[in-house]
Amino acid sequence: MLNQPSYGVSFNPLHISVRPAQVNDLAELVEVLADSFYPRAGMMRWFLPILRLGVYEDLRYRLRSSLPSNYVCLVAFVFVPSRDKPDLAGTVEISLRSTNPFQFHSLPYPYLSNLAVRLDVRRQGVAQKLLHACERVALDLGFEDLYLHVLEDNHQARQLYAKAGYQTQQESSFWQCWFLGQPRKLLLHKRLSRFS
């Protein structure tokens, strides 16, 4: 899987190319993920170095130890004519999860996580290209379905996924979220077609 050609596509005014992540992408990946998922405001800014180190070590472990057929981290690069080299603009991870982790013969399914795009290139097609590349990876592995979770109050992400054809399959319990004081998690699903 990691030796496959780029899943690149063109987008004006930027050229966006998507490929599997490599260990030498780690520093830029950590920046994109930390900036997307951890606020810099308030007390949280004091914990950012520790959080970044945790993200770095976790991602480094997954990149080095995962089987190519069970896990892929994709990265998107944008090519800006005024710069010498492409900039890492976004990332997404696709892994195989088990329908029942306690059963030996449970069926695996492809699951997307950690979709993140740099703030300065959002709404320019990077996330859409990453999602499309995930669909191609899933189809290449022989799957026709993709799943992901999104928080109910993340309206921008929900719009992106709806535009990409994802539909809500399951919602977390209202009482569980109310008790924990968390927004509900929505499990989204997309049925893939080899001909689209």
matplotlib code that plots the C-alpha trace (Angstrom):
import matplotlib.pyplot as plt

x = [0.0, 2.7, 4.5, 1.4, 1.5, 0.2, -3.6, -3.0, -5.5, -5.4, -7.4, -7.1, -5.4, -3.6, -2.3, -3.1, -1.3, -2.2, 0.2, 0.8, 2.7, 6.4, 8.3, 10.1, 6.6, 6.2, 7.1, 4.7, 2.0, 2.2, 1.8, -1.3, -2.9, -2.0, -3.3, -6.5, -7.4, -5.8, -6.8, -3.9, -6.1, -6.2, -4.5, -4.3, -1.4, 0.8, 0.2, 0.8, 4.4, 3.4, 0.4, 2.6, 5.1, 2.3, 0.9, 4.4, 5.2, 1.7, 1.9, 5.5, 4.6, 1.7, 3.7, 6.5, 4.6, 1.3, 0.7, 0.1, -3.2, -4.5, -3.5, -2.6, -1.9, -2.5, -1.0, -2.0, 0.5, -0.3, 2.0, 2.1, 3.9, 5.7, 7.4, 10.2, 8.7, 5.2, 3.6, 1.9, -1.7, -3.6, -3.9, -6.3, -5.9, -7.7, -7.5, -9.3, -11.4, -13.2, -17.0, -16.5, -12.9, -13.7, -14.5, -11.7, -13.5, -15.3, -15.5, -13.2, -14.3, -12.4, -12.6, -11.4, -10.0, -7.9, -8.9, -7.1, -6.3, -4.1, -6.1, -4.7, -5.7, -9.2, -12.1, -9.9, -10.6, -7.9, -10.3, -12.4, -9.3, -8.2, -11.7, -11.6, -8.2, -9.5, -12.3, -9.8, -7.7, -10.8, -11.8, -8.3, -8.4, -11.7, -14.2, -17.3, -18.1, -16.4, -17.2, -16.2, -17.3, -18.1, -19.3, -22.8, -21.8, -19.0, -21.1, -18.3, -17.2, -20.7, -21.3, -18.1, -19.1, -22.7, -21.3, -19.1, -22.0, -21.8, -25.0, -25.7, -25.9, -26.0, -26.0, -24.5, -27.0, -28.5, -28.3, -24.6, -23.7, -25.8, -24.3, -20.7, -21.4, -20.2, -21.7, -23.1, -21.0, -22.5, -21.3, -21.4, -21.3, -20.7, -21.4, -18.7, -19.0, -16.1, -17.6, -17.9]
y = [0.0, 2.5, 2.0, 3.0, 6.1, 9.4, 9.9, 13.5, 15.7, 19.3, 22.2, 25.8, 28.0, 25.3, 21.9, 19.3, 16.0, 13.2, 10.4, 8.0, 9.6, 8.9, 9.1, 12.3, 14.0, 13.6, 17.1, 18.8, 16.3, 17.0, 20.7, 20.2, 17.8, 19.8, 23.1, 21.4, 19.5, 21.4, 25.0, 27.4, 29.5, 29.5, 26.9, 24.5, 26.4, 25.3, 21.6, 21.9, 20.7, 17.6, 17.0, 17.5, 15.0, 12.5, 13.0, 12.6, 9.4, 7.9, 8.7, 7.5, 4.2, 3.7, 4.6, 2.2, -0.7, -1.0, -3.4, -1.5, -3.4, -2.4, 1.3, 4.2, 7.8, 10.0, 13.5, 16.3, 18.7, 22.0, 23.4, 27.1, 28.6, 31.2, 28.5, 26.1, 23.0, 21.8, 22.5, 19.8, 21.0, 18.2, 14.6, 11.7, 8.2, 5.1, 1.9, -1.4, -1.8, -4.9, -5.1, -6.9, -6.8, -9.7, -12.1, -13.8, -13.9, -10.5, -8.6, -5.7, -2.3, 0.8, 3.7, 7.3, 9.4, 12.5, 14.4, 17.7, 20.6, 23.6, 26.7, 28.8, 26.3, 25.3, 25.5, 25.0, 21.4, 19.7, 17.8, 16.7, 15.4, 13.5, 11.9, 10.9, 9.3, 7.3, 6.0, 4.8, 3.2, 1.4, 0.2, -1.0, -3.0, -4.6, -2.6, -0.8, 1.1, 3.8, 4.9, 7.8, 9.6, 13.3, 15.4, 16.6, 20.3, 20.2, 21.8, 22.5, 18.9, 17.7, 19.9, 18.5, 14.9, 15.5, 17.1, 14.0, 11.7, 10.5, 9.8, 9.3, 5.7, 5.8, 8.4, 8.0, 7.9, 11.2, 10.2, 9.2, 12.5, 14.5, 12.7, 13.3, 16.8, 16.0, 16.6, 13.5, 11.4, 10.6, 7.5, 8.3, 5.9, 6.1, 3.3, 3.4, 2.7, 1.6, 3.6, 7.1]
z = [0.0, 0.9, -2.4, -4.5, -6.7, -5.5, -5.4, -6.7, -8.4, -9.6, -8.0, -9.0, -7.9, -5.9, -7.1, -4.4, -4.3, -1.9, -1.0, 1.9, 4.8, 5.5, 8.7, 7.4, 7.3, 11.1, 12.2, 9.8, 10.5, 14.2, 13.6, 11.4, 13.9, 17.0, 15.4, 14.4, 17.6, 20.5, 21.2, 21.9, 24.3, 28.1, 30.2, 27.3, 25.7, 28.6, 27.8, 24.0, 24.1, 26.0, 23.7, 20.6, 21.9, 22.5, 19.0, 17.5, 19.3, 18.6, 14.9, 14.6, 16.2, 13.8, 10.7, 11.6, 13.0, 11.1, 8.2, 5.0, 4.5, 8.0, 8.3, 6.1, 6.9, 3.9, 3.5, 1.2, -0.2, -1.9, -4.6, -4.5, -7.6, -5.5, -3.3, -4.0, -2.3, -1.6, 1.8, 3.8, 4.0, 5.6, 6.7, 7.3, 8.7, 7.5, 9.4, 9.6, 12.7, 13.9, 14.2, 17.5, 18.9, 21.3, 18.5, 16.6, 13.3, 13.3, 10.1, 9.5, 8.1, 7.0, 9.4, 8.9, 11.7, 12.4, 9.2, 9.7, 7.3, 7.9, 8.7, 5.9, 3.2, 4.5, 2.1, -0.9, -1.6, 0.6, 2.8, -0.2, -1.9, 1.2, 1.5, -2.1, -1.7, 1.3, -0.9, -3.5, -0.8, 0.6, -2.8, -3.6, -0.4, -1.5, 0.7, -0.4, 2.8, 4.8, 8.4, 10.6, 13.7, 14.0, 17.0, 16.6, 17.2, 14.6, 11.9, 9.4, 9.4, 9.2, 6.1, 4.5, 5.1, 3.9, 0.7, 0.3, 0.6, 4.2, 6.1, 9.8, 10.7, 14.5, 17.3, 20.7, 23.6, 24.6, 28.3, 28.1, 26.5, 29.0, 31.9, 30.7, 29.5, 25.9, 22.5, 20.9, 18.5, 15.2, 13.3, 9.6, 6.7, 3.0, 0.5, -2.2, -5.9, -8.1, -11.0, -9.4]

ax = plt.figure().add_subplot(projection="3d")
ax.plot(x, y, z, "-o")
ax.set_aspect("equal")
plt.show()
